[in-house]
């Protein structure tokens, strides 16, 4: 299968507040998405957008959730990979990863993530125990998603330099303050991270960093332009951040907004951003997922 023929949404979630408590879902502003979101909810918009596969990303610091997501991926045609969670600081992190990878649905595990921007310590990624965990992730051929803001970018950059063989993926372009129109610390710190060749970045999560009610592609464009210049099209990938994005726009509006900011971009580069890069970075073509079996 030609990797450029499949459109991939590299960042989406499922959740169910009736089963789990989500600390990040606090406050009245989250009420519109405070319900269960499951595969049948996402199927219509992904099919309507011509998306052939997705990467399902953890929402909790929970190995149980990761196991459930792996099983769900095995049963869901359009989920081609899972970015899960393990406790990187645990002395048993290697065994924990092996239990996931070697489990009945382990072939869908393509990466690991932790909500680093919620840690009190901005240098959390620099801790010795965290880096031992990252070494364990690297040894198993998985990617590591960086969920950071500008505050954590220096520690993220130093960590990336320590692990040149580990594939890192920066989520949500590090959440700049789009609603304010500029974010000086983000602008100053991102180029150093982009200079490291083992980092790719998701063009995701931007509409919820903008003004939810009034954003337009013009609000996103200055930030997208910088990321494109810093990373280049071969290290960018589309992610919807569905259903979080529903706070600020529909699935279709998110895709249209990003597409507008990327013009002019060649058809080949668009195909890579909307699929090929995610397949390569997350090794989806080798993950044993549905796309590899058709």
C-alpha positions in Angstrom: 0.0 0.0 0.0 1.3 3.4 -0.9 1.6 5.5 2.3 0.3 8.6 0.5 -3.0 7.1 -0.4 -4.4 6.9 3.1 -5.5 10.0 4.9 -4.7 9.8 8.6 -6.0 11.8 11.5 -3.0 11.5 13.8 -4.7 12.7 17.0 -8.2 11.8 18.3 -9.7 10.6 21.6 -12.5 8.6 23.0 -13.8 8.9 26.6 -16.7 8.1 28.9 -17.3 10.3 32.0 -19.7 7.7 33.4 -16.7 5.3 33.7 -13.7 7.5 34.4 -13.0 10.9 36.0 -11.0 13.2 33.8 -9.2 15.9 35.8 -8.7 18.1 32.7 -12.5 18.1 32.1 -13.2 20.4 35.1 -15.4 23.5 34.8 -18.6 24.6 33.0 -16.8 25.4 29.8 -16.2 21.6 29.2 -20.0 20.8 29.5 -20.4 20.5 25.7 -18.1 17.5 25.6 -18.9 16.0 29.0 -20.4 12.9 27.6 -19.3 9.6 26.1 -17.6 9.7 22.7 -17.1 6.4 21.1 -16.2 5.0 17.6 -19.7 5.3 16.2 -19.6 9.0 17.0 -16.5 9.6 15.0 -17.2 7.3 12.0 -19.5 9.7 10.1 -17.1 12.7 10.1 -14.0 10.7 9.3 -15.7 9.0 6.5 -17.1 12.3 5.2 -13.6 13.8 5.3 -12.1 10.8 3.5 -10.0 9.9 6.5 -8.9 6.3 6.2 -7.4 5.8 9.6 -6.8 7.5 13.0 -4.4 7.4 15.9 -6.2 7.1 19.2 -4.5 9.0 22.0 -4.7 8.5 25.8 -6.7 10.8 27.9 -5.8 9.5 31.4 -2.7 8.4 33.3 -4.1 4.9 33.2 -2.7 1.6 31.9 -6.2 0.2 32.1 -7.4 2.9 29.7 -4.5 2.0 27.4 -5.4 -1.7 27.4 -9.0 -0.8 26.6 -7.9 1.4 23.8 -5.8 -1.4 22.3 -8.7 -3.8 22.4 -10.9 -1.1 20.9 -8.4 -0.5 18.1 -8.5 -4.2 17.2 -12.3 -4.0 16.9 -12.4 -0.6 15.0 -11.5 -0.5 11.4 -10.5 3.1 11.2 -8.2 3.1 14.4 -4.8 2.2 13.0 -2.7 2.9 16.1 -2.8 3.8 19.8 -0.7 6.3 21.8 -1.1 5.0 25.3 0.3 5.6 28.8 2.6 4.0 31.3 4.2 5.4 34.4 7.6 6.4 33.0 8.9 6.9 36.5 8.1 3.3 37.7 11.0 0.9 38.3 8.8 -1.7 36.4 8.3 0.5 33.3 10.0 -2.0 31.0 7.8 -4.8 32.2 4.7 -2.6 32.0 5.5 -1.8 28.4 6.2 -5.4 27.6 2.9 -6.4 29.0 1.2 -4.0 26.6 3.3 -4.8 23.6 3.2 -8.6 24.0 -0.5 -8.6 24.9 -3.2 -9.9 22.5 -3.7 -6.4 21.0 -0.2 -5.0 21.5 0.5 -4.6 17.8 -1.7 -1.5 17.8 0.5 0.3 20.4 2.6 2.9 18.4 3.5 5.4 21.1 3.4 6.6 24.7 2.3 10.0 26.1 2.1 11.7 29.5 0.4 15.1 30.3 3.7 16.8 31.0 2.2 20.3 30.9 0.2 19.4 34.0 3.2 18.5 36.1 4.2 21.2 38.6 7.9 20.8 37.7 8.7 22.4 34.2 11.8 20.2 34.1 9.9 16.9 34.7 11.2 15.5 31.4 14.7 16.0 32.7 14.3 13.7 35.7 16.5 10.6 35.8 13.6 8.3 36.4 11.6 9.8 33.5 14.6 9.4 31.2 15.0 5.8 32.2 11.4 5.4 31.2 12.0 7.1 27.9 14.9 4.7 27.3 12.5 1.8 27.8 10.1 3.3 25.3 13.0 3.7 22.8 14.1 0.1 23.2 10.7 -1.1 22.2 10.6 0.9 19.0 7.7 3.1 20.1 7.3 6.9 19.6 6.9 9.4 22.4 4.3 12.2 22.2 5.4 15.4 23.9 2.4 17.2 25.5 4.0 20.5 26.5 3.6 24.2 26.4 6.2 26.9 26.1 7.1 26.5 29.8 8.3 23.0 29.2 10.0 23.4 25.8 13.6 23.9 27.2 13.4 20.6 29.1 11.7 18.9 26.1 14.5 20.1 23.8 17.3 18.9 26.1 15.5 15.5 26.4 15.2 15.1 22.7 18.9 15.7 22.3 19.6 13.0 24.9 17.6 10.5 22.8 18.5 11.0 19.1 17.3 7.5 18.2 13.8 8.0 19.8 11.0 9.4 17.6 9.3 12.3 19.4 6.0 13.8 18.3 5.1 17.3 19.5 1.3 17.5 20.2 -0.7 20.6 19.3 2.3 22.6 18.2 3.0 23.1 21.9 -0.2 25.0 22.5 0.8 28.6 21.8 -1.5 31.4 22.9 -3.3 31.8 19.6 -6.2 33.8 21.2 -3.8 36.5 22.2 -2.3 36.7 18.7 1.3 36.0 19.9 3.3 33.9 22.3 6.8 35.2 22.7 8.2 32.4 24.8 6.8 29.9 22.4 8.3 31.7 19.4 11.7 32.0 21.0 11.9 28.4 22.2 10.4 26.4 19.4 13.2 26.7 16.8 15.7 24.9 19.1 13.3 21.9 19.3 12.6 22.0 15.6 16.3 21.8 15.0 16.4 18.3 16.3 15.6 15.9 13.4 13.9 13.2 15.5 10.9 15.5 16.3 7.7 15.7 14.2 4.8 17.9 15.1 1.0 17.6 15.0 -0.9 20.5 13.5 -3.7 19.8 16.0 -5.4 21.4 19.0 -5.1 24.9 17.6 -8.8 25.9 17.4 -9.2 25.5 21.2 -6.1 27.7 21.8 -7.9 30.4 19.6 -11.1 32.2 20.5 -13.6 29.4 20.4 -16.5 31.5 19.1 -14.8 33.7 16.5 -11.6 32.0 15.3 -10.8 32.0 11.6 -7.9 30.5 9.6 -6.3 34.0 9.7 -5.9 33.5 13.5 -4.1 30.2 13.0 -2.0 31.2 10.0 0.9 33.0 11.8 1.5 30.1 14.0 1.1 27.5 11.3 3.5 29.4 9.1 6.2 29.4 11.7 5.8 25.7 12.3 5.9 24.9 8.6 9.1 27.0 8.3 10.7 25.5 11.4 9.9 21.8 10.8 9.3 21.5 7.0 6.3 19.7 5.5 8.0 16.2 5.9 7.7 16.5 9.7 4.1 17.8 10.0 0.9 15.7 10.5 -2.7 16.6 10.7 -4.6 15.8 14.0 -8.2 16.8 14.7 -8.0 16.6 18.5 -11.6 15.4 18.2 -13.8 15.6 20.3 -12.0 18.4 22.2 -12.1 20.4 19.0 -15.9 20.4 19.2 -15.6 23.1 21.8 -14.6 25.4 18.9 -15.7 23.8 15.7 -16.8 20.8 13.8 -14.5 18.1 12.5 -15.1 19.5 9.0 -14.3 23.1 10.1 -11.0 22.0 11.7 -9.9 20.4 8.5 -11.0 23.3 6.4 -9.3 25.8 8.7 -6.0 23.9 8.6 -6.1 23.4 4.9 -6.7 27.1 4.4 -3.6 28.0 6.4 -1.4 25.6 4.4 -2.0 27.2 1.1 -0.1 27.3 -1.1 1.3 23.9 -0.5 2.0 21.2 -3.1 -0.4 18.3 -3.5 2.4 15.9 -2.5 3.1 17.9 0.7 -0.6 18.0 1.6 -0.8 14.2 1.1 2.2 13.8 3.5 0.8 16.1 6.1 -2.7 14.4 5.9 -1.4 10.9 6.0 2.0 9.8 4.8 4.0 11.4 7.6 1.8 9.9 10.3 2.1 6.4 8.7 5.9 6.8 8.6 6.5 8.3 12.0 4.1 6.0 13.9 5.0 3.0 11.7 1.4 2.4 11.1 2.1 0.3 8.0 4.0 -2.1 10.3 1.7 -1.9 13.3 -0.4 -4.9 12.4 -3.5 -2.7 12.2 -6.3 -2.8 9.8 -4.5 -0.8 7.1 -1.8 -3.5 6.9 -4.3 -6.3 6.4 -6.4 -4.9 3.5 
